[in-house]
Amino acid sequence: MKLQAFLPLVTYTDPNSDAVAANATAVAALLGADLGVLAVNVTIPQVSNALSRFLIDVPDMIRQAETTSRKHGERLIAAVEEAGKAAGVAVSAETIAESQPLLSATAALQARYHDIVLIGLETDNPTSRTTAESVVFGSGRPVVLLPETVDAGAFDHVAIAWDGSRVAARAAADARPFLARAKKVSVLTVADEKKLVVEDGARLAESLRRGGIEAEAAVLHGKGAAVARTLQDGAKERGCGLLVMGGYGHSRVRDFVMGGATEGVLKSLSMPVMLSH
């Protein structure tokens, strides 16, 4: 079965950078996946009011915002199609227009019809973060967050953040397509974060080795640093190209309540991270 990857493109208010095109197609090529691309453009209800028309010309401002959003989507789709052609990835693209409050929810809904989701998460781009949160917690699919400052590589060395929880186990299982292609896997446990048995990571590494995957366990000591930073720094120090984590949190009336590590990754992403909720 051929994997189907999905890339929602942020176009409003803060669009994705062009870096997402090369990064997403590189990951799709690694997985041998087709790439479905969706530009989620904004549509804004017209305001029927004489004052809005003649004093500040709101209808024209609305048209400009919608046009700008559409142009961002067209530019990003063209960049992904070009990158896909160079990487040998089959790309199918479409656009959809939605009101601003439903932009991220629409991305999460469309993601459910694919195997894995790729998202460009840029620094200081609140729109891409809102979309990432919605897709992680609302799609039911594993999500690979791709920072614009890092080129997605071959992911020869994959790190798994492990605390023995159900969510971590789900993430490790969802990461199988990456683990099967990796030359090495490191199971990372932050010893001073929770009251864990240190051997937990070693047990997962042993299980992976029984499945034919070269794996080893490592214990990290955060020394007061945020868990997300400890995990990402530990993974990078070991030469890992991808960090796999469980996405901790739940949705309550569309307010996301997240665990510290998940919040930290979304706030300060320094490497490709796969989150599974």
C-alpha positions as CSV (number, residue, x, y, z in Angstrom):
1,M,0.0,0.0,0.0
2,K,1.4,3.4,-0.9
3,L,1.3,6.0,1.8
4,Q,-0.7,9.1,1.3
5,A,0.9,12.2,2.9
6,F,-1.0,15.5,3.3
7,L,0.3,19.1,3.4
8,P,-2.1,21.9,4.4
9,L,-0.7,25.2,3.4
10,V,-1.3,28.3,5.5
11,T,-2.2,31.4,3.5
12,Y,-3.9,33.8,5.9
13,T,-3.1,35.8,7.9
14,D,0.6,34.7,8.1
15,P,1.5,32.4,5.1
16,N,3.9,29.5,5.2
17,S,7.4,30.2,3.9
18,D,8.6,28.6,0.7
19,A,10.8,26.3,2.7
20,V,7.9,24.0,3.3
21,A,7.9,22.9,-0.3
22,A,11.3,21.4,-0.3
23,N,11.0,19.9,3.2
24,A,7.6,18.3,2.7
25,T,8.5,16.8,-0.7
26,A,11.8,15.5,0.8
27,V,9.8,13.6,3.6
28,A,7.2,12.3,1.1
29,A,10.1,11.1,-1.1
30,L,11.7,9.3,1.8
31,L,8.4,7.5,2.6
32,G,7.7,6.8,-1.1
33,A,4.4,8.6,-0.5
34,D,2.1,10.6,-2.8
35,L,1.6,14.1,-1.5
36,G,-1.8,15.8,-1.3
37,V,-1.6,19.5,-1.0
38,L,-4.4,21.8,0.2
39,A,-4.2,25.6,0.2
40,V,-6.7,26.8,2.8
41,N,-7.6,30.3,1.6
42,V,-9.8,32.8,3.5
43,T,-13.2,34.0,2.6
44,I,-14.5,37.0,4.5
45,P,-18.3,37.8,4.7
46,Q,-19.1,41.1,3.1
47,V,-20.2,44.0,5.4
48,S,-23.3,45.7,4.1
49,N,-23.1,49.1,5.8
50,A,-23.0,52.6,4.2
51,L,-20.4,53.8,6.7
52,S,-18.1,50.9,6.0
53,R,-18.4,51.5,2.2
54,F,-17.8,55.2,2.1
55,L,-15.5,56.0,5.0
56,I,-13.1,53.1,5.2
57,D,-14.1,51.0,2.2
58,V,-14.4,47.7,4.0
59,P,-15.6,45.8,1.0
60,D,-12.3,46.7,-0.9
61,M,-10.2,45.7,2.2
62,I,-12.0,42.3,2.2
63,R,-11.3,41.8,-1.5
64,Q,-7.7,42.6,-1.0
65,A,-7.3,40.2,1.9
66,E,-9.0,37.4,-0.1
67,T,-6.8,38.1,-3.1
68,T,-3.6,38.1,-1.0
69,S,-4.6,34.8,0.6
70,R,-5.3,33.3,-2.8
71,K,-2.0,34.5,-4.3
72,H,-0.1,33.0,-1.3
73,G,-1.8,29.7,-1.9
74,E,-1.1,29.7,-5.6
75,R,2.6,30.6,-5.0
76,L,3.0,27.8,-2.4
77,I,1.3,25.2,-4.5
78,A,3.5,26.1,-7.5
79,A,6.6,25.7,-5.2
80,V,5.4,22.3,-3.9
81,E,4.7,21.1,-7.5
82,E,8.1,22.1,-8.7
83,A,9.8,20.5,-5.7
84,G,7.7,17.4,-6.1
85,K,8.8,17.1,-9.8
86,A,12.4,17.4,-8.8
87,A,12.0,14.8,-6.0
88,G,9.9,12.3,-8.0
89,V,6.9,12.8,-5.8
90,A,3.4,12.7,-7.2
91,V,1.7,15.9,-6.1
92,S,-2.1,16.5,-6.3
93,A,-3.2,20.0,-5.2
94,E,-6.5,21.7,-4.5
95,T,-7.7,24.8,-2.8
96,I,-10.6,25.5,-0.5
97,A,-12.0,28.8,0.8
98,E,-13.2,29.0,4.4
99,S,-14.0,31.7,7.0
100,Q,-11.1,32.7,9.2
101,P,-12.3,31.0,12.4
102,L,-12.5,27.6,10.6
103,L,-9.3,27.7,8.6
104,S,-7.3,25.4,11.0
105,A,-10.3,23.1,11.7
106,T,-10.7,22.6,8.0
107,A,-7.1,21.5,7.7
108,A,-7.6,19.0,10.5
109,L,-10.7,17.6,8.9
110,Q,-9.1,17.1,5.5
111,A,-6.1,15.5,7.2
112,R,-8.2,12.6,8.3
113,Y,-8.3,11.2,4.8
114,H,-4.5,10.7,4.6
115,D,-1.9,8.5,6.4
116,I,0.4,11.2,7.7
117,V,0.4,15.0,7.8
118,L,3.3,17.3,7.1
119,I,3.1,20.9,8.5
120,G,5.5,23.8,8.0
121,L,5.8,25.4,11.5
122,E,7.6,28.7,11.3
123,T,9.0,30.8,14.1
124,D,6.8,33.8,14.9
125,N,4.0,32.6,12.7
126,P,0.9,32.2,14.9
127,T,-1.2,31.1,12.0
128,S,1.0,28.0,11.3
129,R,1.1,27.2,15.0
130,T,-2.7,27.4,15.3
131,T,-3.0,25.1,12.3
132,A,-0.4,22.7,13.8
133,E,-2.3,22.5,17.1
134,S,-5.6,21.9,15.4
135,V,-4.2,19.1,13.2
136,V,-2.2,17.4,16.0
137,F,-5.2,17.2,18.3
138,G,-8.1,17.0,15.8
139,S,-7.0,14.9,12.8
140,G,-6.2,11.5,14.5
141,R,-3.1,11.3,12.3
142,P,0.6,11.5,13.0
143,V,1.9,15.0,12.2
144,V,5.5,15.9,11.2
145,L,6.3,19.4,12.1
146,L,8.9,20.9,9.8
147,P,10.8,24.1,10.8
148,E,11.7,26.4,8.0
149,T,15.2,26.9,9.4
150,V,16.2,23.2,9.0
151,D,16.4,21.1,5.8
152,A,14.6,17.8,6.2
153,G,17.2,15.2,5.6
154,A,17.1,11.4,5.1
155,F,16.1,10.7,8.8
156,D,18.7,7.9,8.9
157,H,18.8,8.3,12.7
158,V,15.5,8.7,14.5
159,A,15.0,9.5,18.1
160,I,11.9,8.4,20.1
161,A,11.0,10.3,23.3
162,W,9.9,7.6,25.7
163,D,8.2,7.7,29.1
164,G,6.3,4.4,29.0
165,S,2.9,6.1,28.5
166,R,0.1,5.1,26.2
167,V,0.7,8.3,24.1
168,A,4.4,7.5,23.7
169,A,3.5,4.0,22.6
170,R,1.1,5.3,20.1
171,A,3.7,7.6,18.7
172,A,6.3,4.9,18.4
173,A,3.8,2.7,16.5
174,D,2.8,5.6,14.2
175,A,6.5,6.2,13.4
176,R,7.0,2.7,12.0
177,P,7.4,3.9,8.4
178,F,10.3,6.1,9.5
179,L,11.8,3.5,11.8
180,A,11.8,0.9,9.1
181,R,13.9,3.2,6.9
182,A,16.3,4.4,9.6
183,K,19.7,3.0,10.0
184,K,19.6,3.7,13.8
185,V,17.0,4.6,16.5
186,S,17.8,6.2,19.8
187,V,15.2,5.9,22.6
188,L,15.5,9.0,24.8
189,T,14.2,9.2,28.3
190,V,14.4,12.3,30.4
191,A,15.2,10.9,33.8
192,D,14.5,13.9,36.0
193,E,11.1,14.8,34.3
194,K,8.9,12.0,35.8
195,K,9.3,9.2,38.3
196,L,10.2,6.7,35.7
197,V,12.1,3.4,35.8
198,V,15.3,4.2,33.8
199,E,15.1,0.7,32.3
200,D,11.9,1.6,30.4
201,G,13.8,3.0,27.5
202,A,16.0,0.0,27.4
203,R,12.9,-2.2,27.2
204,L,11.6,-0.4,24.1
205,A,15.0,-0.5,22.5
206,E,15.2,-4.2,23.1
207,S,11.7,-4.6,21.6
208,L,12.8,-2.7,18.5
209,R,15.9,-4.8,18.1
210,R,13.8,-7.9,18.1
211,G,11.9,-6.4,15.2
212,G,15.1,-6.0,13.2
213,I,15.7,-2.3,14.0
214,E,19.1,-1.2,15.3
215,A,18.2,0.7,18.5
216,E,19.8,1.9,21.7
217,A,18.5,3.6,24.8
218,A,19.9,6.9,26.3
219,V,19.0,8.7,29.5
220,L,18.9,12.5,29.3
221,H,19.3,14.9,32.3
222,G,17.5,18.2,31.7
223,K,19.1,19.9,34.7
224,G,16.2,22.3,35.0
225,A,15.8,23.0,31.2
226,A,12.5,22.6,29.5
227,V,11.7,19.0,28.5
228,A,11.2,20.0,24.8
229,R,14.6,21.6,24.7
230,T,16.2,18.7,26.5
231,L,14.7,16.2,24.0
232,Q,15.5,18.2,20.9
233,D,19.1,19.0,22.1
234,G,19.6,15.4,23.0
235,A,18.4,14.2,19.7
236,K,20.5,16.6,17.7
237,E,23.6,15.9,19.7
238,R,23.2,12.2,18.7
239,G,22.9,13.2,15.0
240,C,19.1,12.4,14.8
241,G,17.2,14.0,12.0
242,L,13.7,13.3,13.4
243,L,12.3,13.2,16.9
244,V,9.2,11.2,17.6
245,M,7.0,12.2,20.5
246,G,3.5,11.7,21.9
247,G,1.3,14.7,21.7
248,Y,0.0,15.3,25.2
249,G,-3.2,17.3,25.6
250,H,-6.9,17.4,24.9
251,S,-9.5,19.8,23.4
252,R,-12.1,21.5,25.5
253,V,-14.4,23.8,23.6
254,R,-11.6,24.3,21.1
255,D,-9.1,25.4,23.8
256,F,-6.1,23.1,23.7
257,V,-4.7,22.1,27.0
258,M,-1.2,20.7,26.3
259,G,1.5,18.9,28.2
260,G,4.8,20.8,28.8
261,A,6.8,18.9,26.2
262,T,4.2,19.3,23.5
263,E,3.8,23.0,24.3
264,G,7.5,23.5,24.2
265,V,7.9,21.9,20.8
266,L,5.2,24.0,19.3
267,K,6.6,27.1,20.8
268,S,10.3,26.4,20.0
269,L,10.8,23.9,17.2
270,S,14.4,23.4,16.3
271,M,14.3,20.1,14.3
272,P,11.7,18.0,12.5
273,V,9.4,16.4,15.2
274,M,6.6,13.9,14.7
275,L,3.8,14.3,17.1
276,S,1.1,11.6,17.6
277,H,-1.9,12.2,19.7
